[in-house]
Amino acid sequence: MLDDPLGSDAGLAGSGEQPEDRDLIFPDLPRLELDELLAQLVERAQEVLATQGRLRGLLHANHMITGGLALPEVLHRIVEAARELVGARYAALGVLAPDGGLAEFVHVGIPRSLVDRIGHLPVGKGLLGALIDEPHPIRLRNLADDPRSSGFPDGHPPMSSFLGVPIRIRDEVFGNLYLTESTHGEFSAEDEELTTALAATAAAVIDNSHLYEAARLRGKWLQATAAITRGILAAAPDDAAASLRLVADRSREVADADIVTIALPDGGRGADLRVSVAVGPSAGSIMDLVVPLSASLAGRAFTTGTSLRLTSPDESPSLRYAGSAVVDAGPLLVVPLCGSDRVHGVLNLVRLRGRAAFTAEDLDLATGFANQAAVALELAQARADQHRAALLDERERIAADLHDHVIQRLFAAGLSLQALAATLGPGCATNRVMATVGDLDATISQIRTAIFQLQQTSQTTPRSLRSRVLDLVGELAPAFGFDPDVRFSGLLDILPDSISDDLLAVVREALSNIARHAHAHSAEIDLTAHEERVTLTVRDDGVGISDTTRRSGLANMRRRAEQHGGDFVLEPGPGSGTLLTWTALLDP
């Protein structure tokens, strides 16, 4: 038979092989290579996924820190984002101080109760200081192994792994990011790269925050400038103290200062300044302090017209801050109030020791504010001068009308009554007419005194005896509850100074006795100068002479009269009260 339907199968059977065994036989080496390739592919895929997760984490962190503009909020967001990005248990951001060290330390991860127990926050020593001195990333597996580590204070949580990255704004280092206790055991090179990338974004965000803060601060200074201009121009023309206090209050609020003072030239000391306005803690102790122009910060600003900025008074040992004996002063700005043609005074803005220093931007804004305030004060002064000039013109007109019309009419009426009395002859009617003439004379004397008062201005320092007596009466009037009547007659303004001074002393003593002991409802002062003598009479309607009157005061008044060849008499007044008569010879 040529064909055997079972030939092939029989051949296989005869050889001892099964059909299914042929499908299970593969070479071993190619299969191992395939498994390795598959494992590598899975590993690379996992690395891609991990890298993708890190990138997503970085994007999320960038989104977190770009969510605000206020600097304190921005700093806290940066710290939180960095901790989440690399899986750190603790994170912090140290802001560099202008004079070295850390001005601010923002941290997350440590409970508040533990922070209070630890005490003072880091100031930039040890390893943190090393990152400040050399702003390059530092990555450590164990903090304790680094010789720059200065250890931890009592109560501080244990920390081993460490990653520090500087935050650069342009070419300036703003601060550093500190990360500790990696959840992976230690920080990797990839963690360092991600943190460095986050720090670059943080620098841009912080820079924008600075620009925002600067714009906001400039707006606040502009608003304060507009407010003080309105306030100064709306204040009473003669209320300079209120205007200066408004300047101090608004500048203290905007500059976030603790104490603000304004020193003005002291007319009584000539070459010195005096603190005229003070607001803030210990303001009462600073008021009226004398500030010498030499060897003082305010004096330097006043004489040069240049603003000064210091981190503390110790920065300039040769120039002292006037309030150092009262205030523990730290950062300060000393700004002159420069007007159109002169420096009016000095504005001092002080923060207590330990607070953040003023910036150059603060100095520029405060200087502009002070200059605008000085211009506003000049405008207010010009308006006050204009108001006083108008008031003086009106007083002159009233005085002229009183003198030219009222007094002349009264004088003419007195002459007519005297002529009438001469025709009547002796009798009751004549006596009444002459009494009326006397009243007219007294009225004329009072009107003349009123004219003199109208001609005085509140801004001058009168030297005449009339002015000094009126000032004295005005000073003591609140003690009476009424205004004493004052009448002058004769050439009082040419009296010798010795008599004038004694007269003022007698008037003061007499009025003081009336205020304390007389219980009077009215008082009259008549001061008359004749060719040979000057006579002072003081009348009141009180209870009369009592044992409570100070005899030493009466003896002094008598002694003053006798020194000038005169006399002193104290007696009951006509009807009630007391009559005091004091005389002095002009040429004893």
For each residue, the residues with C-beta under 8 A, 3 or more apart:
1: 4
2:
3: 7
4: 1 7 10
5:
6: 9 10
7: 3 4 10 11
8: 11 12
9: 6 12 13
10: 4 6 7 13 14
11: 7 8 14 15
12: 8 9 15 17 19
13: 9 10 16
14: 10 11
15: 11 12
16: 13
17: 12 21 22
18: 21 22
19: 12 22
20: 23 24
21: 17 18 24 25
22: 17 18 19 25
23: 20
24: 20 21
25: 21 22
26: 30 31
27: 30 31
28: 31 32
29: 32 33
30: 26 27 33 34
31: 26 27 28 34 35
32: 28 29 35 36
33: 29 30 36 37
34: 30 31 37 38
35: 31 32 38 39
36: 32 33 39 40
37: 33 34 40 41
38: 34 35 41 42
39: 35 36 42 43
40: 36 37 43 44
41: 37 38 44 45
42: 38 39 45 46
43: 39 40 46 47
44: 40 41 47 48
45: 41 42 48 49
46: 42 43 49 50
47: 43 44 50 51
48: 44 45 51 52
49: 45 46 52 53
50: 46 47 53 54
51: 47 48 54 55
52: 48 49 55 56
53: 49 50 56 57
54: 50 51 57 58 85 190 194
55: 51 52 58 59
56: 52 53 59 60
57: 53 54 60 61 84 85 194
58: 54 55 61 62 85 194 197 198
59: 55 56 62 63
60: 56 57 63 64 81 84
61: 57 58 64 65 81 82 84 85 198 201
62: 58 59 65 66 81 198 201
63: 59 60 66 67
64: 60 61 67 77 80 81
65: 61 62 74 77 78 81 198 201 202 205
66: 62 63 201 205
67: 63 64 77
68: 73 74 77 209
69: 73 74 208 209 212
70: 73 74 209 212 213
71: 74 75 206 209 210 213
72: 75 76 106
73: 68 69 70 76 77
74: 65 68 69 70 71 77 78 205 206 209
75: 71 72 78 79 93 95 104 106 206
76: 72 73 79 80 106 108
77: 64 65 67 68 73 74 80 81
78: 65 74 75 81 82 93 177 198 202 205 206
79: 75 76 82 83 91 92 93 106 107 108 177
80: 64 76 77 83 84 91 108
81: 60 61 62 64 65 77 78 84 85 198
82: 61 78 79 85 86 88 91 93 177 179 195 198
83: 79 80 86 87 88 89 90 91 108 109 179
84: 57 60 61 80 81 87
85: 54 57 58 61 81 82 194 195 198
86: 82 83 163 179 182 187 191 194 195
87: 83 84 182 183 184 191
88: 82 83 91 109 163 179 180 181 182 183 187
89: 83 109 180 181 182 183
90: 83 107 108 109 110 157 159 179 180 181
91: 79 80 82 83 88 107 108 109 177 178 179 180
92: 79 105 106 107 108 177 178
93: 75 78 79 82 105 106 107 167 175 176 177 178
94: 102 104 105 106 122 124 128 132 175 176 178
95: 75 102 103 104 105 106 174 175
96: 100 101 102 103 124 132 173 174 175 176
97: 100 101 102 103 124 357
98: 103 311 357
99: 311 357
100: 96 97 124 132
101: 96 97 123 124 125 129 132
102: 94 95 96 97 105 121 122 123 124 128 132 175
103: 95 96 97 98 356 357
104: 75 94 95 175 356
105: 92 93 94 95 102 121 122
106: 72 75 76 79 92 93 94 95
107: 79 90 91 92 93 110 115 121
108: 76 79 80 83 90 91 92
109: 83 88 89 90 91
110: 90 107 114 115 118 157
111: 114 115
112: 115 116
113: 116 117
114: 110 111 117 118 155 157
115: 107 110 111 112 118 121
116: 112 113 119
117: 113 114 155
118: 110 114 115 121 153 154 155 156
119: 116 153 155
120: 123
121: 102 105 107 115 118
122: 94 102 105 125 128
123: 101 102 120
124: 94 96 97 100 101 102 128 129 132
125: 101 122 128 129 150
126: 129 130 148 149 150 151
127: 130 131 138 143 146 148 149 150 162 164
128: 94 102 122 124 125 131 132 164 176 178
129: 101 124 125 126 132 133 148
130: 126 127 133 134 138 148
131: 127 128 134 135 136 138 164 166 176 178
132: 94 96 100 101 102 124 128 129 135 173 176
133: 129 130
134: 130 131
135: 131 132 166 168 173 176
136: 131 166
137: 163 164 165 166 192 195 196
138: 127 130 131 162 163 164
139: 162 163 164 187 189 191 192
140: 143 145 146 161 162 163
141: 145 160 161 186
142: 145 146 160 161
143: 127 140 146 149 159 160 161 162 180
144: 149 160
145: 140 141 142 149
146: 127 140 142 143 149 162
147:
148: 126 127 129 130
149: 126 127 143 144 145 146
150: 125 126 127
151: 126
152: 156 158 159
153: 118 119 156
154: 118
155: 114 117 118 119
156: 118 152 153 159
157: 90 110 114
158: 152
159: 90 143 152 156 162 180 181
160: 141 142 143 144 180 181
161: 140 141 142 143 180 181 182 185 186 187
162: 127 138 139 140 143 146 159 178 179 180 187
163: 86 88 137 138 139 140 178 179 180 182 187 191 192 195
164: 127 128 131 137 138 139 176 177 178 179
165: 137 176 177 192 195 196 199
166: 131 135 136 137 173 175 176 177 199
167: 93 173 174 175 176 177 199 202 203 206
168: 135 171 172 173 174 199 200 203
169: 172 173 174 203 206 207 210
170: 207
171: 168
172: 168 169
173: 96 132 135 166 167 168 169 176
174: 95 96 167 168 169 203 206
175: 93 94 95 96 102 104 166 167
176: 93 94 96 128 131 132 135 164 165 166 167 173
177: 78 79 82 91 92 93 164 165 166 167 195 198 199 202
178: 91 92 93 94 128 131 162 163 164
179: 82 83 86 88 90 91 162 163 164 182 187 191 195
180: 88 89 90 91 143 159 160 161 162 163
181: 88 89 90 159 160 161
182: 86 87 88 89 161 163 179 185 186 187 191
183: 87 88 89
184: 87 187 188
185: 161 182
186: 141 161 182
187: 86 88 139 161 162 163 179 182 184 191 192
188: 184 191 192
189: 139 192 193
190: 54 193 194
191: 86 87 139 163 179 182 187 188 194 195
192: 137 139 163 165 187 188 189 195 196
193: 189 190 196 197
194: 54 57 58 85 86 190 191 197 198
195: 82 85 86 137 163 165 177 179 191 192 198 199
196: 137 165 192 193 199 200
197: 58 193 194 200 201
198: 58 61 62 65 78 81 82 85 177 194 195 201 202
199: 165 166 167 168 177 195 196 202 203
200: 168 196 197 203 204
201: 61 62 65 66 197 198 204 205
202: 65 78 167 177 198 199 205 206
203: 167 168 169 174 199 200 206 207
204: 200 201 207 208
205: 65 66 74 78 201 202 208 209
206: 71 74 75 78 167 169 174 202 203 209 210
207: 169 170 203 204 210 211
208: 69 204 205 211 212
209: 68 69 70 71 74 205 206 212 213
210: 71 169 206 207 213 214
211: 207 208 214 215
212: 69 70 208 209 215 216
213: 70 71 209 210 216 217
214: 210 211 217 218 361
215: 211 212 218 219
216: 212 213 219 220
217: 213 214 220 221 254 361 362 365
218: 214 215 221 222 365
219: 215 216 222 223
220: 216 217 223 224 254
221: 217 218 224 225 254 365 366 368 369
222: 218 219 225 226
223: 219 220 226 227
224: 220 221 227 228 250 251 253 254 369
225: 221 222 228 229 368 369 372 373
226: 222 223 229 230
227: 223 224 230 231 246 250
228: 224 225 231 232 243 246 247 250 372 373 376
229: 225 226 232 233 372 376
230: 226 227 233 234
231: 227 228 234 235 243 246
232: 228 229 235 243 246 247 373 376 377 379 380
233: 229 230 376 379 380 383
234: 230 231
235: 231 232 239 242 243 246 380
236: 239 242
237: 380 383 384 387 388
238: 384 458
239: 235 236 242 243
240: 243 244 377 380 381
241: 244 245 276 277
242: 235 236 239 245 246
243: 228 231 232 235 239 240 246 247 376 377 380
244: 240 241 247 248 262 264 276 277 377
245: 241 242 248 249 277 279
246: 227 228 231 232 235 242 243 249 250
247: 228 232 243 244 250 251 262 277 347 373 377
248: 244 245 251 252 260 261 262 277 278 279 347
249: 245 246 252 253 260 279
250: 224 227 228 246 247 253 254
251: 224 247 248 254 255 257 260 347 349 366 369 370
252: 248 249 255 257 258 259 260 279 280 349
253: 224 249 250 256
254: 217 220 221 224 250 251 369
255: 251 252 260 333 349 358 362 366
256: 253 351
257: 251 252 260 280 333 349 350 351
258: 252 280 281 350 351 352 355
259: 252 278 279 280 281 282 283 286 323 327 329 348 349 350 352
260: 248 249 251 252 255 257 278 279 280 347 348 349 350
261: 248 275 277 278 279 283 286 322 323 347 348 350
262: 244 247 248 275 276 277 278 337 345 346 347 348
263: 273 274 275 276 291 298 302 322 345 346 348
264: 244 273 274 276 344 345
265: 272 273 274 302 345
266: 269 270 272 273 274 290
267: 270
268:
269: 266 272 274 290
270: 266 267
271: 292 293
272: 265 266 269 290 291 292 293
273: 263 264 265 266 290 291 292 293 296 298 299 302 345 346
274: 263 264 265 266 269 288 289 290 291
275: 261 262 263 278 286 287 288 289 291 322 323
276: 241 244 262 263 264 287 345
277: 241 244 245 247 248 261 262 287
278: 248 259 260 261 262 275 283 284 286 287
279: 245 248 249 252 259 260 261 283
280: 252 257 258 259 260 283 350
281: 258 259 327
282: 259 285 286 323 326 327
283: 259 261 278 279 280 286 287
284: 278 287
285: 282 326
286: 259 261 275 278 282 283 289 322 323 326 327
287: 275 276 277 278 283 284
288: 274 275
289: 274 275 286 322 323
290: 266 269 272 273 274 322
291: 263 272 273 274 275 296 298 299 322 346
292: 271 272 273 295 296 299
293: 271 272 273 296 299 302 303
294: 299
295: 292 299 318 319 320
296: 273 291 292 293 299 300 319 320 321 322
297: 300 301 308 310 313 316 319 320 321 322 332 334 348
298: 263 273 291 301 302 321 322 334 346 348
299: 273 291 292 293 294 295 296 302 303 319
300: 296 297 303 304 306 308 319 334
301: 297 298 304 305 306 307 308 334 335 336 346
302: 263 265 273 293 298 299 305 336 343 345 346
303: 293 299 300 343
304: 300 301 336
305: 301 302 336 338 343
306: 300 301 336
307: 301 333 334 335 336 363 366 367 370
308: 297 300 301 316 333 334 335
309: 332 333 334 358 360 362 363
310: 297 313 315 316 331 332 334
311: 98 99 315 330 331 357
312: 315 329 330 331 332 353
313: 297 310 316 320 321 324 329 332
314: 317
315: 310 311 312
316: 297 308 310 313 319
317: 314
318: 295
319: 295 296 297 299 300 316
320: 295 296 297 313 324
321: 296 297 298 313 324 329 332 348 350
322: 261 263 275 286 289 290 291 296 297 298 348
323: 259 261 275 282 286 289 326 327 329 348 350
324: 313 320 321 327 329
325:
326: 282 285 286 323
327: 259 281 282 286 323 324 350 352
328: 352 353
329: 259 312 313 321 323 324 332 350 351 352 353
330: 311 312 350 351 352 353 354 355 357
331: 310 311 312 350 351 355 356 357 358
332: 297 309 310 312 313 321 329 348 349 350 351 358
333: 255 257 307 308 309 347 348 349 358 362 363 366
334: 297 298 300 301 307 308 309 310 346 347 348
335: 301 307 308 346 347 348 349 363 366 367 369 370
336: 301 302 304 305 306 307 343 345 346 347 370
337: 262 343 344 345 346 347 370 371 373 374 377
338: 305 343 344 370 371 374
339: 342 343 344 374 375 377 378
340: 375 378
341:
342: 339
343: 302 303 305 336 337 338 339 346
344: 264 337 338 339 374 377 378
345: 262 263 264 265 273 276 302 336 337
346: 262 263 273 291 298 301 302 334 335 336 337 343
347: 247 248 251 260 261 262 333 334 335 336 337 366 370 373
348: 259 260 261 262 263 297 298 321 322 323 332 333 334 335
349: 251 252 255 257 259 260 332 333 335 358 366
350: 257 258 259 260 261 280 321 323 327 329 330 331 332
351: 256 257 258 329 330 331 332 355 356 357 358
352: 258 259 327 328 329 330 355
353: 312 328 329 330
354: 330
355: 258 330 331 351 352
356: 103 104 331 351
357: 97 98 99 103 311 330 331 351
358: 255 309 331 332 333 349 351 362 363
359: 362 363
360: 309 363 364
361: 214 217 364 365
362: 217 255 309 333 358 359 365 366
363: 307 309 333 335 358 359 360 366 367
364: 360 361 367 368
365: 217 218 221 361 362 368 369
366: 221 251 255 307 333 335 347 349 362 363 369 370
367: 307 335 363 364 370 371
368: 221 225 364 365 371 372
369: 221 224 225 251 254 335 365 366 372 373
370: 251 307 335 336 337 338 347 366 367 373 374
371: 337 338 367 368 374 375
372: 225 228 229 368 369 375 376
373: 225 228 232 247 337 347 369 370 376 377
374: 337 338 339 344 370 371 377 378
375: 339 340 371 372 378 379
376: 228 229 232 233 243 372 373 379 380
377: 232 240 243 244 247 337 339 344 373 374 380 381
378: 339 340 344 374 375 381 382
379: 232 233 375 376 382 383
380: 232 233 235 237 240 243 376 377 383 384
381: 240 377 378 384 385
382: 378 379 385 386
383: 233 237 379 380 386 387
384: 237 238 380 381 387 388
385: 381 382 388 389
386: 382 383 389 390
387: 237 383 384 390 391
388: 237 384 385 391 392 457 458 459
389: 385 386 392 393
390: 386 387 393 394
391: 387 388 394 395
392: 388 389 395 396 457
393: 389 390 396 397
394: 390 391 397 398
395: 391 392 398 399 454 455
396: 392 393 399 400 454 455
397: 393 394 400 401
398: 394 395 401 402 454
399: 395 396 402 403 451 454 455
400: 396 397 403 404
401: 397 398 404 405 406
402: 398 399 405 406 407 447 450 451
403: 399 400 406 407 408 448 451
404: 400 401 407 408
405: 401 402 408 409
406: 401 402 403 409 410 447
407: 402 403 404 410 411 444 447 448
408: 403 404 405 411 412
409: 405 406 412 413
410: 406 407 413 414 440 443 444 447
411: 407 408 414 415 440 444
412: 408 409 415 416
413: 409 410 416 417 440
414: 410 411 417 418 437 440 441 444
415: 411 412 418 419
416: 412 413 419 420
417: 413 414 420 421 433 434 436 437 440
418: 414 415 421 422 433 434 437
419: 415 416 422 423
420: 416 417 423 424 433
421: 417 418 424 430 433 434 437
422: 418 419
423: 419 420
424: 420 421 427 429 430 433
425: 430
426: 430
427: 424 430 431
428: 431 432
429: 424 432 433
430: 421 424 425 426 427 433 434
431: 427 428 434 435
432: 428 429 435 436
433: 417 418 420 421 424 429 430 436 437
434: 417 418 421 430 431 437 438
435: 431 432 438 439
436: 417 432 433 439 440
437: 414 417 418 421 433 434 440 441
438: 434 435 441 442
439: 435 436 442 443
440: 410 411 413 414 417 436 437 443 444
441: 414 437 438 444 445
442: 438 439 445 446 487
443: 410 439 440 446 447
444: 407 410 411 414 440 441 447 448
445: 441 442 448 449 487 488 489
446: 442 443 449 450 485 487
447: 402 406 407 410 443 444 450 451
448: 403 407 444 445 451 452 488
449: 445 446 452 453 466 486 487 488
450: 402 446 447 453 454
451: 399 402 403 447 448 454 455
452: 448 449 455 456 466 470 488
453: 449 450 456 470
454: 395 396 398 399 450 451
455: 395 396 399 451 452
456: 452 453 460 462 467 470
457: 388 392 460
458: 238 388
459: 388
460: 456 457
461:
462: 456 466 467 468 471
463: 467 468
464: 467 468 492 493
465: 468 469 492 493 495 500 503 504 527
466: 449 452 462 469 470 488 492 493
467: 456 462 463 464 470 471
468: 462 463 464 465 471 472 500 504
469: 465 466 472 473 486 488 503 504 507 525 527
470: 452 453 456 466 467 473 474 486
471: 462 467 468 474 475
472: 468 469 475 476 504 507 508 511
473: 469 470 476 477 483 484 486 507 511 525
474: 470 471 477
475: 471 472
476: 472 473 479 480 508 511 512 515
477: 473 474 480 482 483 484
478: 481
479: 476 512 515
480: 476 477 483 484 511 514 515 520 523
481: 478
482: 477 521 522 523
483: 473 477 480
484: 473 477 480 511 522 523 524 525
485: 446 522 523 524 525
486: 449 469 470 473 524 525 527
487: 442 445 446 449 524 525 526 527
488: 445 448 449 452 466 469 492 527 528
489: 445 492 526 527 528 529
490: 528 529 530 534
491: 494 495 529
492: 464 465 466 488 489 495 527 529 534
493: 464 465 466
494: 491
495: 465 491 492 499 500 503 529 534 586
496: 499 500 586
497: 500 501
498: 501 502 564
499: 495 496 502 503 534 564 584 586
500: 465 468 495 496 497 503 504
501: 497 498 504 505
502: 498 499 505 506 560 561 563 564 584
503: 465 469 495 499 500 506 507 527 534 536 582 584
504: 465 468 469 472 500 501 507 508
505: 501 502 508 509 556 557 560
506: 502 503 509 510 536 557 560 561 582
507: 469 472 473 503 504 510 511 525 536 538
508: 472 476 504 505 511 512
509: 505 506 512 513 553 556 557
510: 506 507 513 514 538 557 580
511: 472 473 476 480 484 507 508 514 515 523 525 538
512: 476 479 508 509 515 516 553
513: 509 510 516 517 518 549 550 553
514: 480 510 511 517 518 520 523 538 540 542 578
515: 476 479 480 511 512 518
516: 512 513 548
517: 513 514 542 543 546 548 549
518: 513 514 515 540 542 543 544 577 578
519: 542 543
520: 480 514 523 540 541 542 577
521: 482 541 542
522: 482 484 485 540 541
523: 480 482 484 485 511 514 520 538 539 540 541
524: 484 485 486 487 537 538 539 540
525: 469 473 484 485 486 487 507 511 536 537 538
526: 487 489 535 536 537 538 539
527: 465 469 486 487 488 489 492 503 534 535 536
528: 488 489 490 534 535
529: 489 490 491 492 495 534 586
530: 490 533 534 535
531: 586
532: 585 586 587
533: 530 566 583 584 585 586
534: 490 492 495 499 503 527 528 529 530 583 584 586
535: 526 527 528 530 581 582 583
536: 503 506 507 525 526 527 580 581 582 583
537: 524 525 526 579 580 581 582
538: 507 510 511 514 523 524 525 526 579 580
539: 523 524 526 573 577 578 579 580
540: 514 518 520 522 523 524 573 577 578
541: 520 521 522 523 573 575 576 577
542: 514 517 518 519 520 521 576 577 578
543: 517 518 519 546 577
544: 518 572 573 576 577 578
545: 549 570 571 572 578
546: 517 543 549
547:
548: 516 517
549: 513 517 545 546 553 554
550: 513 553 554
551: 554 555
552: 555 556
553: 509 512 513 549 550 556 557
554: 549 550 551 557 558 568 570
555: 551 552 558 559
556: 505 509 552 553 559 560
557: 505 506 509 510 553 554 560 561 568 580 582
558: 554 555 561 562 568
559: 555 556 562 563
560: 502 505 506 556 557 563 564 568 582 584
561: 502 506 557 558 564 566 567 568 582 583 584
562: 558 559 565 566 567 568
563: 502 559 560
564: 498 499 502 560 561 584 585 588
565: 562 584 585 588
566: 533 561 562 582 583 584 585 588
567: 561 562 581 582 583
568: 554 557 558 560 561 562 580 581 582 583
569: 579 580 581 582
570: 545 554 578 579 580 581
571: 545 578 579 581
572: 544 545 576 577 578 579
573: 539 540 541 544 576 577 578 579
574: 579
575: 541
576: 541 542 544 572 573
577: 518 520 539 540 541 542 543 544 572 573
578: 514 518 539 540 542 544 545 570 571 572 573
579: 537 538 539 569 570 571 572 573 574
580: 510 536 537 538 539 557 568 569 570
581: 535 536 537 567 568 569 570 571
582: 503 506 535 536 537 557 560 561 566 567 568 569
583: 533 534 535 536 561 566 567 568
584: 499 502 503 533 534 560 561 564 565 566 588
585: 532 533 564 565 566 588
586: 495 496 499 529 531 532 533 534
587: 532
588: 564 565 566 584 585
